Amino acid sequence: MGLAAEEVAGGFLRVANKSMSRPIRGLTEGRGIKAVQHTLATSSGAGGQHACDVSGALQIRDNVIHRYSSNLSAYVFGHRFMGIAEQMDKTLQNTSVLINIKERIDYSCGLFSPSGGLVANAPHIVAYQSKKWDNTLRPGDVIVSNHPAAGGSHLPDVTAIAHYRRS
């Protein structure tokens, strides 16, 4: 096609901005409200990036971007990640046949960033908070260890670390 990276990125932004403008227009006009008579308030880390184009598409003259909007976005995503870790936790507990897991709740679940930093954990034994996993795991790789320095809280622990990436 011969498009420069900037042209491709600009195309993605135009599609995203139109996709965000459409439901705002539909909700306001569907209720007999003219969007042009209002101020567009944006939030999240990317809100400011899209605000001008979205408000332009809606013919809105004023934008409000709260100075803490990125923090709010981080809080929301952090809450989502905690929810995922808690679902992992409940699934492990509900499907286990081991008394230590099912009744004593002697296990932990967590999500890590690609660089190995802890993103979120379920509220049990947090055995791996200080452990940083390197970025060498690939799809299908699993590390199983019982060494306390590799994430367990005591020698009999078995820690399994698997790569996961949504495609």
N, CA, C and O of each residue as an XYZ file, in Angstrom:
668
protein
N       0.825     -1.196      0.000
C       0.000      0.000      0.000
C       0.863      1.250      0.000
O       0.458      2.276     -0.549
N       2.038      1.187      0.602
C       2.929      2.320      0.568
C       2.588      3.436      1.542
O       3.007      4.575      1.337
N       1.836      3.138      2.600
C       1.498      4.166      3.584
C       2.599      4.279      4.627
O       3.181      3.280      5.051
N       2.874      5.512      5.032
C       3.844      5.741      6.096
C       3.207      5.363      7.428
O       1.982      5.346      7.554
N       4.043      5.061      8.423
C       3.541      4.680      9.756
C       2.626      5.762     10.333
O       1.630      5.447     10.985
N       2.959      7.038     10.098
C       2.137      8.136     10.612
C       0.749      8.140      9.977
O      -0.241      8.440     10.645
N       0.676      7.808      8.685
C      -0.612      7.760      7.993
C      -1.479      6.620      8.529
O      -2.686      6.777      8.713
N      -0.855      5.489      8.773
C      -1.583      4.339      9.320
C      -2.099      4.676     10.716
O      -3.265      4.429     11.024
N      -1.230      5.242     11.564
C      -1.639      5.617     12.923
C      -2.753      6.655     12.874
O      -3.708      6.573     13.646
N      -2.642      7.627     11.981
C      -3.689      8.640     11.838
C      -5.021      8.024     11.433
O      -6.078      8.457     11.891
N      -4.965      7.013     10.576
C      -6.192      6.314     10.180
C      -6.846      5.607     11.353
O      -8.067      5.644     11.509
N      -6.023      4.957     12.182
C      -6.564      4.300     13.377
C      -7.204      5.315     14.318
O      -8.270      5.061     14.878
N      -6.555      6.461     14.490
C      -7.123      7.500     15.360
C      -8.453      8.017     14.817
O      -9.396      8.220     15.582
N      -8.537      8.230     13.504
C      -9.811      8.702     12.917
C     -10.932      7.690     13.139
O     -12.058      8.065     13.466
N     -10.621      6.414     12.960
C     -11.633      5.369     13.190
C     -12.048      5.349     14.661
O     -13.237      5.269     14.971
N     -11.068      5.420     15.567
C     -11.374      5.419     17.002
C     -12.223      6.623     17.380
O     -13.194      6.492     18.125
N     -11.862      7.787     16.871
C     -12.618      8.999     17.216
C     -14.050      8.946     16.685
O     -14.981      9.367     17.372
N     -14.228      8.436     15.476
C     -15.595      8.286     14.952
C     -16.379      7.272     15.772
O     -17.569      7.456     16.026
N     -15.702      6.190     16.189
C     -16.367      5.175     17.003
C     -16.786      5.734     18.358
O     -17.801      5.307     18.909
N     -16.029      6.677     18.904
C     -16.401      7.290     20.178
C     -17.471      8.362     19.996
O     -18.303      8.566     20.881
N     -17.454      9.045     18.860
C     -18.426     10.117     18.611
C     -19.835      9.577     18.382
O     -20.813     10.165     18.843
N     -19.934      8.467     17.675
C     -21.224      7.900     17.292
C     -22.166      7.643     18.477
O     -23.309      8.098     18.434
N     -21.737      6.932     19.535
C     -22.675      6.690     20.638
C     -23.027      7.955     21.414
O     -24.135      8.070     21.939
N     -22.098      8.904     21.491
C     -22.419     10.165     22.174
C     -23.518     10.892     21.415
O     -24.484     11.369     22.012
N     -23.369     10.973     20.107
C     -24.392     11.627     19.289
C     -25.721     10.878     19.386
O     -26.779     11.491     19.524
N     -25.654      9.547     19.312
C     -26.880      8.745     19.386
C     -27.620      8.930     20.700
O     -28.845      9.056     20.712
N     -26.878      8.947     21.820
C     -27.520      9.120     23.130
C     -28.109     10.508     23.320
O     -29.214     10.663     23.841
N     -27.358     11.516     22.891
C     -27.861     12.876     23.105
C     -29.018     13.188     22.169
O     -30.073     13.636     22.617
N     -28.833     12.958     20.881
C     -29.896     13.275     19.927
C     -31.113     12.380     20.116
O     -32.242     12.796     19.852
N     -30.887     11.153     20.571
C     -32.000     10.247     20.847
C     -32.900     10.756     21.968
O     -34.069     10.379     22.056
N     -32.351     11.611     22.818
C     -33.131     12.205     23.918
C     -33.539     13.644     23.617
O     -34.047     14.352     24.487
N     -33.311     14.063     22.377
C     -33.689     15.415     21.999
C     -32.730     16.488     22.495
O     -33.102     17.659     22.573
N     -31.513     16.109     22.829
C     -30.514     17.052     23.341
C     -29.495     17.310     22.234
O     -29.054     16.383     21.554
N     -29.134     18.559     22.064
C     -28.132     18.909     21.056
C     -26.759     18.914     21.713
O     -26.500     19.704     22.620
N     -25.879     18.026     21.248
C     -24.539     17.921     21.823
C     -23.778     19.228     21.710
O     -22.978     19.560     22.585
N     -24.017     19.966     20.649
C     -23.308     21.214     20.402
C     -23.499     22.237     21.533
O     -22.689     23.153     21.677
N     -24.537     22.092     22.316
C     -24.832     23.026     23.405
C     -24.159     22.628     24.719
O     -24.398     23.265     25.744
N     -23.332     21.602     24.707
C     -22.734     21.094     25.933
C     -21.212     21.067     25.860
O     -20.622     21.326     24.811
N     -20.591     20.751     26.983
C     -19.147     20.603     27.092
C     -18.828     19.115     27.135
O     -19.532     18.336     27.778
N     -17.764     18.731     26.446
C     -17.344     17.335     26.457
C     -16.359     17.133     27.599
O     -15.305     17.769     27.632
N     -16.691     16.267     28.520
C     -15.797     15.920     29.631
C     -15.179     14.569     29.329
O     -15.891     13.595     29.080
N     -13.849     14.507     29.351
C     -13.158     13.260     29.031
C     -12.400     12.757     30.241
O     -12.070     13.511     31.157
N     -12.133     11.463     30.219
C     -11.335     10.860     31.284
C     -10.456      9.802     30.667
O     -10.519      9.559     29.462
N      -9.660      9.187     31.461
C      -8.715      8.122     31.132
C      -7.455      8.689     30.523
O      -7.396      9.855     30.132
N      -6.465      7.853     30.450
C      -5.166      8.269     29.951
C      -5.204      8.780     28.523
O      -4.456      9.696     28.182
N      -6.048      8.216     27.684
C      -6.106      8.626     26.278
C      -7.210      9.638     26.007
O      -7.371     10.080     24.870
N      -7.969     10.014     27.026
C      -9.077     10.950     26.832
C      -8.647     12.256     26.193
O      -9.299     12.758     25.277
N      -7.543     12.801     26.683
C      -7.048     14.060     26.135
C      -6.605     13.939     24.691
O      -6.721     14.889     23.917
N      -6.104     12.782     24.332
C      -5.648     12.556     22.959
C      -6.816     12.619     21.980
O      -6.654     13.065     20.844
N      -7.977     12.178     22.413
C      -9.136     12.099     21.524
C     -10.098     13.263     21.674
O     -10.939     13.472     20.799
N     -10.004     14.027     22.754
C     -11.015     15.031     23.092
C     -11.275     16.026     21.971
O     -12.430     16.270     21.624
N     -10.241     16.597     21.409
C     -10.438     17.633     20.397
C     -11.117     17.094     19.143
O     -12.021     17.729     18.601
N     -10.682     15.927     18.684
C     -11.290     15.363     17.473
C     -12.722     14.913     17.711
O     -13.583     15.108     16.852
N     -12.987     14.313     18.870
C     -14.354     13.868     19.174
C     -15.280     15.074     19.313
O     -16.381     15.083     18.762
N     -14.834     16.092     20.049
C     -15.679     17.277     20.207
C     -15.873     17.982     18.867
O     -16.938     18.541     18.606
N     -14.841     17.955     18.014
C     -14.982     18.547     16.683
C     -16.028     17.824     15.849
O     -16.833     18.458     15.166
N     -16.016     16.494     15.906
C     -17.001     15.707     15.158
C     -18.420     15.969     15.659
O     -19.384     15.874     14.899
N     -18.537     16.298     16.934
C     -19.853     16.567     17.525
C     -20.190     18.057     17.525
O     -21.255     18.458     17.994
N     -19.283     18.871     16.999
C     -19.416     20.330     16.961
C     -19.544     20.925     18.366
O     -20.235     21.923     18.565
N     -18.873     20.304     19.329
C     -18.831     20.808     20.698
C     -17.620     21.731     20.801
O     -16.522     21.370     20.377
N     -17.822     22.929     21.368
C     -16.753     23.924     21.401
C     -15.806     23.767     22.591
O     -14.635     24.128     22.479
N     -16.274     23.239     23.727
C     -15.463     23.200     24.934
C     -15.216     21.773     25.408
O     -16.097     20.915     25.340
N     -13.988     21.540     25.892
C     -13.590     20.252     26.467
C     -13.151     20.467     27.904
O     -12.571     21.503     28.230
N     -13.423     19.498     28.764
C     -12.918     19.496     30.125
C     -12.176     18.175     30.323
O     -12.736     17.095     30.135
N     -10.904     18.287     30.707
C     -10.097     17.104     31.000
C      -9.591     17.283     32.421
O      -8.770     18.162     32.688
N     -10.071     16.465     33.317
C      -9.667     16.581     34.723
C      -8.190     16.257     34.854
O      -7.693     15.343     34.196
N      -7.490     16.994     35.694
C      -6.053     16.792     35.819
C      -5.684     15.426     36.382
O      -4.548     14.981     36.216
N      -6.626     14.749     37.047
C      -6.357     13.415     37.580
C      -7.014     12.311     36.755
O      -7.167     11.188     37.235
N      -7.398     12.616     35.534
C      -8.123     11.627     34.730
C      -7.298     10.373     34.476
O      -7.857      9.277     34.443
N      -6.004     10.497     34.299
C      -5.161      9.309     34.080
C      -5.103      8.448     35.329
O      -5.067      7.221     35.234
N      -5.094      9.082     36.512
C      -5.089      8.316     37.758
C      -6.370      7.520     37.899
O      -6.345      6.369     38.337
N      -7.494      8.126     37.531
C      -8.768      7.424     37.593
C      -8.743      6.222     36.664
O      -9.214      5.144     37.027
N      -8.202      6.401     35.479
C      -8.103      5.295     34.532
C      -7.245      4.170     35.097
O      -7.597      2.996     34.985
N      -6.118      4.534     35.703
C      -5.245      3.516     36.300
C      -5.971      2.779     37.415
O      -5.816      1.567     37.563
N      -6.766      3.506     38.204
C      -7.530      2.873     39.289
C      -8.536      1.874     38.718
O      -8.669      0.761     39.226
N      -9.243      2.277     37.661
C     -10.252      1.395     37.040
C      -9.595      0.142     36.498
O     -10.092     -0.964     36.712
N      -8.462      0.307     35.785
C      -7.794     -0.865     35.232
C      -7.223     -1.727     36.351
O      -7.258     -2.954     36.263
N      -6.698     -1.102     37.403
C      -6.203     -1.859     38.553
C      -7.312     -2.690     39.174
O      -7.096     -3.830     39.586
N      -8.509     -2.103     39.239
C      -9.668     -2.812     39.786
C     -10.019     -4.007     38.899
O     -10.361     -5.078     39.400
N      -9.933     -3.823     37.592
C     -10.213     -4.929     36.663
C      -9.198     -6.055     36.836
O      -9.559     -7.232     36.858
N      -7.931     -5.683     36.957
C      -6.901     -6.705     37.131
C      -7.086     -7.450     38.445
O      -6.888     -8.663     38.505
N      -7.466     -6.730     39.502
C      -7.741     -7.393     40.779
C      -8.894     -8.375     40.608
O      -8.857     -9.473     41.162
N      -9.907     -7.998     39.854
C     -11.039     -8.889     39.598
C     -10.609    -10.156     38.877
O     -11.107    -11.242     39.176
N      -9.693    -10.026     37.932
C      -9.185    -11.199     37.211
C      -8.432    -12.114     38.168
O      -8.629    -13.329     38.155
N      -7.564    -11.529     39.003
C      -6.804    -12.341     39.967
C      -7.748    -13.041     40.937
O      -7.530    -14.202     41.284
N      -8.792    -12.348     41.375
C      -9.753    -12.964     42.302
C     -10.538    -14.077     41.625
O     -10.865    -15.071     42.275
N     -10.853    -13.942     40.332
C     -11.536    -15.014     39.602
C     -10.619    -16.231     39.459
O     -11.068    -17.370     39.589
N      -9.334    -15.986     39.191
C      -8.367    -17.092     39.142
C      -8.358    -17.821     40.481
O      -8.361    -19.050     40.537
N      -8.347    -17.038     41.554
C      -8.317    -17.566     42.912
C      -9.527    -18.464     43.177
O      -9.376    -19.591     43.648
N     -10.706    -17.971     42.878
C     -11.938    -18.743     43.125
C     -11.987    -19.993     42.255
O     -12.425    -21.048     42.712
N     -11.546    -19.884     41.016
C     -11.541    -21.047     40.123
C     -10.612    -22.129     40.657
O     -10.963    -23.309     40.663
N      -9.430    -21.726     41.105
C      -8.494    -22.703     41.669
C      -9.083    -23.359     42.908
O      -9.008    -24.579     43.055
N      -9.664    -22.576     43.795
C     -10.245    -23.126     45.025
C     -11.416    -24.057     44.722
O     -11.525    -25.130     45.314
N     -12.287    -23.652     43.807
C     -13.488    -24.444     43.511
C     -13.199    -25.734     42.748
O     -13.958    -26.698     42.848
N     -12.107    -25.757     41.988
C     -11.823    -26.956     41.183
C     -10.796    -27.878     41.818
O     -10.569    -28.982     41.323
N     -10.176    -27.447     42.899
C      -9.140    -28.252     43.535
C      -9.736    -29.397     44.353
O     -10.844    -29.295     44.880
N      -8.975    -30.491     44.446
C      -9.359    -31.604     45.317
C      -8.447    -31.667     46.543
O      -8.645    -32.508     47.420
N      -7.461    -30.791     46.608
C      -6.519    -30.778     47.723
C      -7.076    -29.983     48.900
O      -7.563    -28.866     48.724
N      -7.007    -30.551     50.085
C      -7.519    -29.881     51.288
C      -6.769    -28.579     51.544
O      -7.384    -27.588     51.937
N      -5.448    -28.557     51.331
C      -4.675    -27.331     51.550
C      -5.176    -26.175     50.692
O      -5.108    -25.018     51.105
N      -5.664    -26.474     49.538
C      -6.166    -25.419     48.653
C      -7.648    -25.159     48.917
O      -8.053    -24.014     49.115
N      -8.445    -26.204     48.920
C      -9.894    -26.047     49.027
C     -10.338    -25.492     50.372
O     -11.212    -24.626     50.418
N      -9.753    -25.972     51.471
C     -10.227    -25.575     52.795
C      -9.277    -24.617     53.515
O      -9.730    -23.658     54.140
N      -7.979    -24.860     53.437
C      -7.034    -24.009     54.149
C      -6.685    -22.746     53.370
O      -6.118    -21.803     53.922
N      -7.029    -22.736     52.083
C      -6.734    -21.609     51.188
C      -5.245    -21.257     51.264
O      -4.873    -20.093     51.414
N      -4.416    -22.277     51.157
C      -2.969    -22.129     51.237
C      -2.396    -22.072     49.818
O      -1.735    -23.010     49.373
N      -2.652    -20.982     49.121
C      -2.169    -20.774     47.760
C      -2.323    -19.297     47.440
O      -2.892    -18.538     48.224
N      -1.820    -18.900     46.302
C      -2.000    -17.521     45.860
C      -2.054    -17.477     44.343
O      -1.536    -18.364     43.664
N      -2.690    -16.432     43.819
C      -2.811    -16.222     42.382
C      -2.455    -14.777     42.081
O      -2.772    -13.882     42.864
N      -1.801    -14.545     40.957
C      -1.446    -13.180     40.608
C      -1.256    -12.998     39.124
O      -1.092    -13.961     38.376
N      -1.281    -11.737     38.705
C      -1.016    -11.351     37.322
C       0.269    -10.536     37.308
O       0.499     -9.714     38.195
N       1.104    -10.763     36.302
C       2.375    -10.072     36.199
C       2.476     -9.344     34.871
O       1.872     -9.756     33.881
N       3.237     -8.268     34.852
C       3.499     -7.531     33.619
C       4.473     -8.325     32.755
O       5.074     -9.287     33.232
N       4.637     -7.937     31.485
C       5.602     -8.652     30.636
C       7.014     -8.651     31.205
O       7.782     -9.573     30.931
N       7.378     -7.633     31.994
C       8.722     -7.597     32.577
C       8.808     -8.369     33.878
O       9.886     -8.455     34.467
N       7.680     -8.945     34.351
C       7.688     -9.773     35.548
C       7.255     -9.075     36.812
O       7.267     -9.693     37.876
N       6.873     -7.814     36.744
C       6.410     -7.103     37.925
C       4.982     -7.493     38.282
O       4.165     -7.746     37.396
N       4.680     -7.542     39.567
C       3.334     -7.894     40.018
C       2.359     -6.782     39.665
O       2.594     -5.619     39.993
N       1.258     -7.139     38.993
C       0.214     -6.180     38.633
C      -0.932     -6.280     39.622
O      -1.412     -5.257     40.112
N      -1.380     -7.485     39.926
C      -2.495     -7.691     40.854
C      -2.401     -9.092     41.431
O      -1.910    -10.019     40.787
N      -2.885     -9.228     42.666
C      -2.904    -10.550     43.288
C      -4.201    -10.730     44.060
O      -4.822     -9.767     44.509
N      -4.591    -11.988     44.202
C      -5.750    -12.313     45.028
C      -5.333    -12.164     46.495
O      -4.151    -12.290     46.816
N      -6.284    -11.898     47.378
C      -5.932    -11.529     48.758
C      -5.618    -12.709     49.678
O      -6.219    -12.838     50.745
N      -4.699    -13.555     49.280
C      -4.273    -14.657     50.145
C      -2.790    -14.525     50.406
O      -2.267    -13.415     50.501
N      -2.118    -15.642     50.521
C      -0.682    -15.659     50.759
C       0.013    -15.021     49.558
O      -0.043    -15.545     48.446
N       0.644    -13.925     49.788
C       1.323    -13.236     48.688
C       2.790    -13.632     48.736
O       3.618    -12.964     49.356
N       3.083    -14.721     48.073
C       4.405    -15.325     48.185
C       5.382    -14.788     47.155
O       6.580    -15.053     47.258
N       4.915    -14.051     46.175
C       5.775    -13.722     45.047
C       5.920    -12.242     44.801
O       6.420    -11.859     43.744
N       5.512    -11.391     45.714
C       5.515     -9.963     45.426
C       6.884     -9.405     45.091
O       6.990     -8.500     44.263
N       7.920     -9.913     45.702
C       9.241     -9.356     45.449
C       9.944    -10.015     44.266
O      11.009     -9.557     43.854
N       9.376    -11.067     43.722
C      10.027    -11.801     42.635
C       9.751    -11.138     41.296
O       8.599    -10.842     40.977
N      10.782    -10.903     40.518
C      10.653    -10.372     39.165
C      10.984    -11.483     38.181
O      12.092    -12.020     38.196
N      10.039    -11.825     37.337
C      10.294    -12.859     36.331
C      10.838    -12.159     35.103
O      10.346    -11.100     34.714
N      11.850    -12.749     34.495
C      12.393    -12.108     33.303
C      11.441    -12.318     32.140
O      10.494    -13.101     32.216
N      11.710    -11.615     31.088
C      10.801    -11.595     29.942
C      11.131    -12.691     28.929
O      11.042    -12.463     27.723
N      11.510    -13.875     29.406
C      11.905    -14.951     28.494
C      10.787    -15.952     28.245
O      10.929    -16.819     27.383
N       9.678    -15.858     28.976
C       8.580    -16.814     28.756
C       7.909    -16.555     27.417
O       7.667    -15.407     27.044
N       7.619    -17.605     26.716
C       6.944    -17.547     25.416
C       5.681    -18.399     25.501
O       5.543    -19.194     26.430
N       4.763    -18.253     24.558
C       3.547    -19.076     24.587
C       3.881    -20.559     24.701
O       4.706    -21.082     23.953
N       3.231    -21.222     25.642
C       3.453    -22.644     25.875
C       4.472    -22.935     26.964
O       4.521    -24.057     27.468
N       5.288    -21.953     27.341
C       6.279    -22.152     28.407
C       5.607    -22.178     29.771
O       4.669    -21.423     30.027
N       6.096    -23.054     30.643
C       5.648    -23.108     32.036
C       6.870    -23.361     32.902
O       7.666    -24.260     32.630
N       7.008    -22.555     33.949
C       8.082    -22.766     34.918
C       7.436    -23.342     36.169
O       6.462    -22.787     36.677
N       7.974    -24.457     36.671
C       7.501    -25.063     37.915
C       8.704    -25.131     38.846
O       9.760    -25.651     38.486
N       8.522    -24.591     40.062
C       9.641    -24.533     40.998
C       9.147    -24.752     42.419
O       8.002    -24.432     42.739
N      10.005    -25.295     43.266
C       9.677    -25.376     44.693
C      10.743    -24.687     45.529
O      10.850    -24.935     46.730
N      11.527    -23.828     44.904
C      12.576    -23.101     45.614
C      11.990    -21.820     46.218
O      11.366    -21.037     45.502
N      12.183    -21.593     47.538
C      11.606    -20.404     48.172
C      12.019    -19.096     47.504
O      11.242    -18.141     47.507
N      13.215    -19.027     46.935
C      13.652    -17.791     46.286
C      12.954    -17.564     44.950
O      13.031    -16.468     44.395
N      12.278    -18.578     44.429
C      11.600    -18.455     43.142
C      10.113    -18.199     43.305
O       9.343    -18.394     42.364
N       9.697    -17.760     44.493
C       8.310    -17.354     44.645
C       7.532    -18.047     45.721
O       6.468    -17.555     46.098
N       7.996    -19.162     46.244
C       7.260    -19.851     47.299
C       7.544    -19.235     48.656
O       8.555    -18.556     48.839
N       6.661    -19.470     49.599
C       6.897    -18.931     50.940
C       7.607    -19.934     51.840
O       8.120    -19.555     52.893
N       7.646    -21.208     51.447
C       8.428    -22.215     52.153
C       8.736    -23.363     51.207
O       8.132    -23.464     50.140
N       9.648    -24.211     51.577
C      10.190    -25.223     50.684
C       9.146    -26.137     50.032
O       9.286    -26.437     48.846
N       8.101    -26.596     50.746
C       7.162    -27.483     50.075
C       6.281    -26.800     49.014
O       5.566    -27.480     48.279
N       6.329    -25.469     48.932
C       5.503    -24.793     47.930
C       5.921    -25.186     46.521
O       7.101    -25.411     46.251
N       4.954    -25.263     45.639
C       5.219    -25.446     44.225
C       4.633    -24.236     43.523
O       3.445    -23.944     43.658
N       5.464    -23.535     42.777
C       5.039    -22.344     42.058
C       5.028    -22.668     40.577
O       6.015    -23.176     40.046
N       3.925    -22.381     39.906
C       3.829    -22.568     38.455
C       3.616    -21.209     37.814
O       2.722    -20.458     38.205
N       4.436    -20.902     36.837
C       4.359    -19.628     36.135
C       4.192    -19.957     34.656
O       5.002    -20.678     34.073
N       3.135    -19.423     34.060
C       2.862    -19.711     32.647
C       2.677    -18.417     31.883
O       2.175    -17.430     32.419
N       3.085    -18.430     30.634
C       2.896    -17.290     29.759
C       1.452    -17.260     29.291
O       0.871    -18.301     28.982
N       0.875    -16.069     29.239
C      -0.471    -15.917     28.668
C      -0.527    -14.592     27.951
O      -0.125    -13.567     28.501
N      -1.018    -14.600     26.740
C      -1.242    -13.367     26.009
C      -2.474    -13.571     25.155
O      -2.561    -14.517     24.372
N      -3.431    -12.663     25.321
C      -4.648    -12.736     24.501
C      -4.286    -12.349     23.083
O      -3.633    -11.329     22.864
N      -4.702    -13.150     22.118
C      -4.382    -12.822     20.731
C      -5.531    -12.151     20.048
O      -5.433    -11.805     18.871
